[in-house]
């Protein structure tokens, strides 16, 4: 048996109803099947859980939306105002054909959009239940809703940014020579919860050569005096909205004589990208602003990832700040700006802030200094 956690601070029913209506409007005649996860939480205020038994929000092109849910999982949605949202509940028990319930509610659609991360066992069974329907990803549809944050969502992102800033302010309590990355990481994970998050979603403590691996986790490496250390941390608030922030630290004066000059380039690149953010420019132009600074300084080969990713109910979501993304930025879009320079076998550095596109520019939700902090 599994227990699904109930989420507090769910949006008001009127907000959820508007989101459901907007989803059907954007779908424009395509039936929607939304699996448990962040999309479901966005639309119902409750994300549920993904199990071998099918749970799905079904939004037909015409007709009444339905939540298809196993009877034993129904209590997990007791706090969702489904009747007020105009969503019918269709429960089923082991032995029933849940996929037939979905197909019946959708009718005979020519096209069905299914959640991007729905388990394959459900996707394949739905295909069998709807053999005449073209199946596509629901991501492009739901993305149109989720990319532009409303005032309540922006307030949550600000709160998340302030919470993770408080954790970075405490890094000097934990980061010192003689401790392992894992020990520092455990303290940071505890601090993330203490400062207002539900859980520590990720903790990267990349010291010395480990800092040159952007997605390093933690290890048993003992931190040494002179190390440069990348600390990338984040997690969700009770509302589900996430923080994500990176700062780079030095344990004593850096042993590598090139650190100061290289880090100054990184600061310039990050600031150039943030300054470039405003409505009407493309996502790829922000990536280009950071990358040009780093390339002109001769470090282009050491910047090995995109400049940023969207954030909200997921840590990584649209819009992605990457070459080739011609999406035009609009007010309410939120994403990271996090260029990095990684020199294999030596050290790495990254600076990351979450920013929000405003009506006339940009707002950063993170306020910690960008300087290389010596602890």
Backbone torsions as a table, in degrees:
resi	resn	phi	psi	omega
1	UNK	NA	151.4	178.5
2	UNK	-127.5	151.4	178.4
3	UNK	-117.0	129.8	179.9
4	UNK	-96.8	129.8	180.0
5	UNK	-76.3	140.9	176.5
6	UNK	-89.9	137.5	-175.9
7	UNK	-98.6	135.4	174.8
8	UNK	-87.9	174.2	175.4
9	UNK	58.4	33.1	176.1
10	UNK	-68.2	150.0	178.0
11	UNK	-59.4	157.6	178.6
12	UNK	-63.2	151.1	179.6
13	UNK	-53.0	-38.1	-179.6
14	UNK	-63.1	-36.0	178.4
15	UNK	-67.7	-45.0	179.9
16	UNK	-64.3	-40.7	179.6
17	UNK	-62.3	-40.9	178.7
18	UNK	-64.4	-37.3	178.5
19	UNK	-66.2	-42.1	178.1
20	UNK	-62.1	-44.1	179.0
21	UNK	-63.0	-41.2	-179.3
22	UNK	-66.7	-37.6	178.6
23	UNK	-60.2	-43.7	-179.8
24	UNK	-68.9	-34.4	178.1
25	UNK	-64.6	-46.3	-179.7
26	UNK	-66.8	-35.1	-179.9
27	UNK	-63.7	-28.6	172.0
28	UNK	50.1	56.7	176.2
29	UNK	94.3	-6.9	176.4
30	UNK	-90.7	131.8	175.1
31	UNK	-71.1	146.8	-179.0
32	UNK	-117.1	136.2	172.8
33	UNK	-125.1	109.3	-174.4
34	UNK	-106.2	117.7	-179.6
35	UNK	-84.5	164.0	175.7
36	UNK	-54.2	144.4	-177.5
37	UNK	142.6	-163.3	-174.3
38	UNK	-67.8	-33.4	177.4
39	UNK	-63.9	-41.4	178.7
40	UNK	-65.7	-40.3	178.3
41	UNK	-64.0	-38.6	178.7
42	UNK	-62.2	-38.8	-174.8
43	UNK	-87.2	-30.4	-176.6
44	UNK	-117.1	-11.3	-175.2
45	UNK	81.8	5.1	-179.0
46	UNK	-145.5	120.3	-175.0
47	UNK	-85.2	-20.7	-179.7
48	UNK	66.4	-160.9	179.1
49	UNK	-141.4	154.8	-177.8
50	UNK	-101.8	119.1	-178.2
51	UNK	-131.1	-177.7	178.5
52	UNK	-69.3	-22.1	175.0
53	UNK	-85.6	134.9	-174.9
54	UNK	-72.0	127.8	164.2
55	UNK	-124.7	133.8	-179.2
56	UNK	-158.0	140.1	168.5
57	UNK	-88.1	123.3	-176.4
58	UNK	-110.4	119.0	178.5
59	UNK	-115.2	96.0	179.9
60	UNK	-71.6	157.4	176.8
61	UNK	-60.3	-36.7	174.8
62	UNK	-134.2	145.5	178.8
63	UNK	108.5	-177.7	-173.0
64	UNK	-85.3	129.6	174.6
65	UNK	-62.8	155.4	-179.2
66	UNK	-142.7	146.6	169.4
67	UNK	-102.7	111.2	176.3
68	UNK	-90.4	118.7	-171.7
69	UNK	-147.1	140.4	174.8
70	UNK	-59.6	141.9	-177.2
71	UNK	-57.5	-37.0	-178.1
72	UNK	-72.3	-15.9	177.6
73	UNK	-97.2	-7.8	-177.2
74	UNK	-54.1	-41.8	-179.6
75	UNK	-58.3	-23.2	178.4
76	UNK	-66.3	-14.7	179.7
77	UNK	-111.2	15.7	-176.2
78	UNK	-62.1	-30.7	-178.1
79	UNK	-86.4	-4.2	178.8
80	UNK	-84.3	124.9	-176.9
81	UNK	-76.8	65.1	-172.3
82	UNK	-60.7	-42.1	179.7
83	UNK	-61.9	-42.7	179.4
84	UNK	-65.4	-28.0	179.0
85	UNK	-84.8	-5.3	-178.3
86	UNK	75.0	27.5	-179.0
87	UNK	-109.4	122.8	177.5
88	UNK	-82.3	146.8	177.1
89	UNK	-101.0	124.6	176.4
90	UNK	-116.5	104.7	-179.2
91	UNK	-94.3	156.9	177.6
92	UNK	-144.6	160.7	179.8
93	UNK	-123.4	163.7	179.7
94	UNK	-53.9	131.3	-176.4
95	UNK	106.2	-23.6	175.3
96	UNK	-77.5	161.7	176.0
97	UNK	-98.7	92.9	-177.8
98	UNK	-64.9	-31.9	-178.0
99	UNK	-68.8	-31.2	175.4
100	UNK	-66.4	-35.2	176.1
101	UNK	-60.8	-43.5	178.6
102	UNK	-63.2	-47.5	-178.5
103	UNK	-61.4	-42.2	179.8
104	UNK	-62.7	-41.1	-178.6
105	UNK	-69.7	-34.3	179.1
106	UNK	-73.0	-22.5	-175.3
107	UNK	80.7	-134.8	178.5
108	UNK	-119.7	70.0	-176.1
109	UNK	-74.6	148.5	173.2
110	UNK	-78.3	-23.3	-173.9
111	UNK	-145.4	135.8	177.8
112	UNK	-129.8	130.2	177.0
113	UNK	-103.6	124.5	-176.0
114	UNK	-113.7	142.6	-179.9
115	UNK	-47.1	138.7	-177.3
116	UNK	-56.6	-36.9	-173.4
117	UNK	-108.2	22.2	174.4
118	UNK	-64.3	138.4	179.7
119	UNK	-57.8	143.0	-178.2
120	UNK	-58.3	-34.2	-178.4
121	UNK	-61.9	-33.2	177.1
122	UNK	-80.2	-40.1	-179.2
123	UNK	-60.2	-45.2	-178.7
124	UNK	-67.3	-38.3	178.7
125	UNK	-67.9	-36.9	176.6
126	UNK	-66.2	-35.2	177.1
127	UNK	-62.9	-40.2	177.4
128	UNK	-66.2	-35.2	-178.4
129	UNK	-75.9	-20.7	-178.4
130	UNK	-129.2	63.2	-171.5
131	UNK	-64.1	-24.6	-176.8
132	UNK	-89.9	-9.4	-174.9
133	UNK	-92.5	137.2	170.9
134	UNK	-72.6	130.7	179.0
135	UNK	-106.4	130.2	-179.7
136	UNK	-131.6	172.0	178.4
137	UNK	-78.4	141.3	177.8
138	UNK	-82.5	-14.2	-175.7
139	UNK	-51.0	-49.7	-179.2
140	UNK	-60.5	-27.2	179.0
141	UNK	-77.1	-52.4	-177.2
142	UNK	-68.3	-30.8	178.3
143	UNK	-56.6	-36.6	-179.6
144	UNK	-61.8	-27.9	177.4
145	UNK	-83.3	-47.2	-167.8
146	UNK	-79.5	-21.1	-176.3
147	UNK	-66.8	-32.1	-176.5
148	UNK	-101.9	105.8	-176.5
149	UNK	-77.4	141.2	174.9
150	UNK	-87.0	-179.5	-174.0
151	UNK	-61.0	-37.8	179.5
152	UNK	-66.8	-42.6	178.8
153	UNK	-64.2	-40.8	178.6
154	UNK	-62.8	-40.1	177.3
155	UNK	-61.1	-39.0	178.3
156	UNK	-67.1	-39.6	177.7
157	UNK	-65.9	-36.3	175.1
158	UNK	-63.3	-43.5	179.4
159	UNK	-63.6	-40.3	178.3
160	UNK	-64.7	-41.0	178.2
161	UNK	-62.9	-42.3	178.5
162	UNK	-64.8	-37.8	-179.6
163	UNK	-65.0	-43.7	-178.9
164	UNK	-74.2	-28.0	173.0
165	UNK	-60.7	-39.0	179.2
166	UNK	-64.0	-33.1	177.7
167	UNK	-69.7	-45.1	178.0
168	UNK	-60.0	-34.3	177.8
169	UNK	-63.0	-22.0	-178.2
170	UNK	-95.5	-2.5	-178.2
171	UNK	-53.5	-40.6	178.9
172	UNK	-59.5	-20.2	175.4
173	UNK	-66.0	-29.8	-168.4
174	UNK	-111.4	-30.8	-170.5
175	UNK	-91.3	111.6	177.2
176	UNK	-158.3	159.7	-179.8
177	UNK	-62.2	143.7	178.6
178	UNK	97.0	-14.9	176.6
179	UNK	-96.8	153.7	176.0
180	UNK	-85.5	160.2	174.2
181	UNK	-57.1	-39.6	-178.4
182	UNK	-63.9	-39.2	178.9
183	UNK	-65.7	-44.3	177.7
184	UNK	-63.8	-41.3	179.7
185	UNK	-62.0	-39.4	179.0
186	UNK	-63.7	-40.9	177.9
187	UNK	-65.9	-40.0	178.5
188	UNK	-65.4	-40.3	178.5
189	UNK	-60.3	-42.1	177.9
190	UNK	-65.2	-40.5	-179.5
191	UNK	-66.4	-35.1	178.4
192	UNK	-58.7	-42.7	178.0
193	UNK	-70.6	-43.3	-179.4
194	UNK	-59.6	-30.9	-176.1
195	UNK	-93.1	12.7	168.5
196	UNK	119.1	-1.1	177.4
197	UNK	-88.3	156.5	175.8
198	UNK	-72.1	-38.4	-177.2
199	UNK	-157.1	157.6	171.0
200	UNK	-84.0	110.0	-176.8
201	UNK	-75.5	-35.7	178.2
202	UNK	-157.5	147.8	176.6
203	UNK	-140.1	115.8	173.9
204	UNK	-109.8	124.0	172.1
205	UNK	-126.4	95.4	-176.6
206	UNK	-106.6	102.1	-176.5
207	UNK	-99.5	145.9	177.0
208	UNK	54.0	-131.1	-178.4
209	UNK	-62.7	-23.9	178.4
210	UNK	-66.8	-23.5	178.2
211	UNK	-67.6	-14.6	178.6
212	UNK	-82.7	-1.1	175.8
213	UNK	-106.2	104.3	-171.8
214	UNK	-55.4	-34.6	-178.5
215	UNK	-107.8	29.4	170.2
216	UNK	-58.1	152.9	178.4
217	UNK	-102.9	-109.6	168.8
218	UNK	-135.3	163.8	179.5
219	UNK	-148.0	-177.8	177.2
220	UNK	-87.1	9.3	177.6
221	UNK	-61.9	133.4	178.1
222	UNK	-83.8	125.3	-179.5
223	UNK	-70.3	136.5	-175.7
224	UNK	-116.2	155.0	173.0
225	UNK	-60.7	133.7	-177.5
226	UNK	97.5	-9.9	178.9
227	UNK	-69.0	142.8	163.9
228	UNK	-95.0	134.5	-172.1
229	UNK	-129.3	123.8	175.6
230	UNK	-90.5	125.4	178.2
231	UNK	-120.6	110.8	-179.2
232	UNK	-120.3	117.5	-171.7
233	UNK	-138.8	156.1	176.1
234	UNK	178.0	172.4	179.3
235	UNK	177.6	174.3	-178.1
236	UNK	-91.4	147.0	165.5
237	UNK	-79.9	175.7	179.0
238	UNK	-61.3	-27.9	178.0
239	UNK	-70.4	-14.6	-177.8
240	UNK	98.3	-13.1	-178.8
241	UNK	-81.3	141.7	-165.5
242	UNK	-105.0	155.1	167.8
243	UNK	-107.1	161.2	176.6
244	UNK	-167.9	113.7	-177.2
245	UNK	-149.1	139.4	178.6
246	UNK	-123.1	135.6	169.0
247	UNK	-133.0	155.5	-179.7
248	UNK	-115.1	135.2	-174.5
249	UNK	-122.8	160.1	172.2
250	UNK	-125.7	134.6	177.7
251	UNK	-91.3	96.7	-169.8
252	UNK	74.5	-173.0	179.0
253	UNK	-69.1	133.5	-178.2
254	UNK	-58.1	138.0	-179.3
255	UNK	-75.4	-27.1	-179.4
256	UNK	-81.7	121.9	-176.5
257	UNK	-68.2	-13.7	-178.2
258	UNK	-88.6	-4.8	-172.7
259	UNK	-60.3	-48.3	-174.2
260	UNK	-59.7	-47.7	-177.6
261	UNK	-67.8	-40.9	-180.0
262	UNK	-66.2	-41.7	-178.5
263	UNK	-66.5	-33.6	177.2
264	UNK	-62.1	-36.5	175.9
265	UNK	-63.5	-43.6	179.9
266	UNK	-62.0	-43.1	177.6
267	UNK	-59.5	-43.9	179.8
268	UNK	-62.6	-40.9	-179.2
269	UNK	-65.5	-44.4	-179.2
270	UNK	-64.4	-41.9	179.7
271	UNK	-67.0	-37.3	178.5
272	UNK	-62.0	-40.6	180.0
273	UNK	-67.6	-45.2	179.7
274	UNK	-61.8	-43.4	-179.4
275	UNK	-62.6	-29.1	-178.2
276	UNK	-76.3	-12.9	-175.6
277	UNK	-75.3	126.5	174.7
278	UNK	-170.5	162.3	178.0
279	UNK	-62.2	144.3	174.2
280	UNK	96.4	-13.2	176.4
281	UNK	-96.5	163.6	-178.3
282	UNK	-88.4	157.1	176.9
283	UNK	-60.9	-38.8	-177.8
284	UNK	-67.5	-24.5	179.6
285	UNK	-68.0	-28.2	177.4
286	UNK	-71.6	-41.6	175.2
287	UNK	-60.0	-43.5	-177.9
288	UNK	-64.5	-37.3	-179.2
289	UNK	-60.4	-42.5	178.3
290	UNK	-72.6	-42.8	-173.2
291	UNK	-67.1	-36.5	-179.2
292	UNK	-62.9	-40.0	179.0
293	UNK	-62.3	-45.6	-177.4
294	UNK	-68.5	-40.7	179.6
295	UNK	-66.5	-42.0	-178.8
296	UNK	-64.7	-25.1	177.6
297	UNK	-85.7	-2.3	177.0
298	UNK	91.1	12.8	-177.5
299	UNK	-110.9	15.5	-174.7
300	UNK	-55.4	-37.4	-178.8
301	UNK	-68.9	-13.7	-177.8
302	UNK	-100.3	3.1	174.3
303	UNK	-106.0	99.7	-163.1
304	UNK	-113.0	17.4	177.8
305	UNK	-145.5	171.8	176.6
306	UNK	-63.7	166.5	-178.1
307	UNK	-81.7	-23.0	-179.1
308	UNK	-172.4	172.9	179.8
309	UNK	-142.1	151.3	174.2
310	UNK	-66.1	164.0	-179.3
311	UNK	-149.2	151.0	179.6
312	UNK	176.8	-116.9	174.4
313	UNK	-71.7	-20.3	170.0
314	UNK	-111.7	149.6	175.7
315	UNK	-69.7	-36.7	176.2
316	UNK	-118.6	116.9	176.8
317	UNK	-153.2	179.5	176.1
318	UNK	-68.1	149.2	2.2
319	UNK	-90.0	147.9	177.4
320	UNK	-96.6	129.8	-177.5
321	UNK	-92.1	90.3	-169.7
322	UNK	-150.2	151.2	176.5
323	UNK	-56.6	134.6	179.7
324	UNK	96.2	-11.9	178.4
325	UNK	-89.8	104.2	-177.0
326	UNK	-90.6	12.1	176.8
327	UNK	-56.1	131.5	178.5
328	UNK	-85.9	126.6	-177.5
329	UNK	-69.7	142.3	179.4
330	UNK	-131.4	157.0	176.9
331	UNK	-55.3	139.1	-179.7
332	UNK	97.5	-14.3	176.6
333	UNK	-74.0	138.2	-176.6
334	UNK	-128.4	136.3	-178.4
335	UNK	-161.6	165.2	177.3
336	UNK	-85.4	152.2	168.3
337	UNK	-124.5	107.4	-168.5
338	UNK	-145.1	64.0	174.2
339	UNK	-65.6	155.2	178.5
340	UNK	-144.8	157.2	173.6
341	UNK	-126.8	122.7	-172.4
342	UNK	-128.6	114.9	-178.8
343	UNK	-107.0	102.9	-173.5
344	UNK	-53.4	135.2	178.9
345	UNK	80.4	-5.7	-177.4
346	UNK	-118.7	-77.5	-177.8
347	UNK	-167.4	169.8	176.7
348	UNK	-142.7	167.3	178.8
349	UNK	-152.3	146.4	177.7
350	UNK	-150.0	145.1	173.3
351	UNK	-125.2	126.7	-176.9
352	UNK	-134.6	126.4	170.6
353	UNK	-124.9	151.5	168.9
354	UNK	-93.9	128.5	-179.5
355	UNK	-122.0	156.1	178.5
356	UNK	-124.8	131.0	176.1
357	UNK	-72.4	126.1	178.6
358	UNK	-103.2	-178.7	-179.3
359	UNK	-62.0	-30.1	-176.2
360	UNK	-131.5	14.4	-179.2
361	UNK	173.4	-125.1	-172.4
362	UNK	-148.2	148.1	174.2
363	UNK	-127.0	132.2	174.1
364	UNK	-97.8	133.9	178.4
365	UNK	-88.3	-7.9	178.7
366	UNK	-108.0	134.7	-174.0
367	UNK	-121.6	4.3	179.0
368	UNK	-67.4	145.4	180.0
369	UNK	-58.0	152.1	179.9
370	UNK	-93.7	-7.7	-179.0
371	UNK	-61.5	153.2	172.3
372	UNK	-66.4	110.2	-174.6
373	UNK	-83.9	120.7	177.7
374	UNK	-91.7	122.5	-178.5
375	UNK	-115.7	NA	NA
